[in-house]
């Protein structure tokens, strides 16, 4: 993990709550709980990240249809 990363805060993070930070690099995507990537980091390849985002969006759309 020596690649330079630019961490982005989740758009679903509210002020003062635990947040998730994501950084995209040439070898895949990293997910962490700190903006500097310190502590545990989950690393996935681009295909796995795209599948995850697709699944989250599908679940979000399904939950918004419930009465």
C-alpha positions, 0 to 999 in steps of 0.5 A: 500500500505504497500508492498515494491515496486521496481519502474521501468521506462518505456522503452519508456521514453526519456531523460527529458520527462514525464515518467511512473513508474511501480512496481509489488507487491504481490497484483498487479501492481502500476503505477505512474509518480514518481520513488518513487511512490509519488503522485497519484498511480493507482493500478490494479490487475495482471489480469487487468495489463496483459489485459492492456499490451495485448491491448497495444501490439495489438494496437502497432502491428496494428499501425505499419502495416499502410502504 
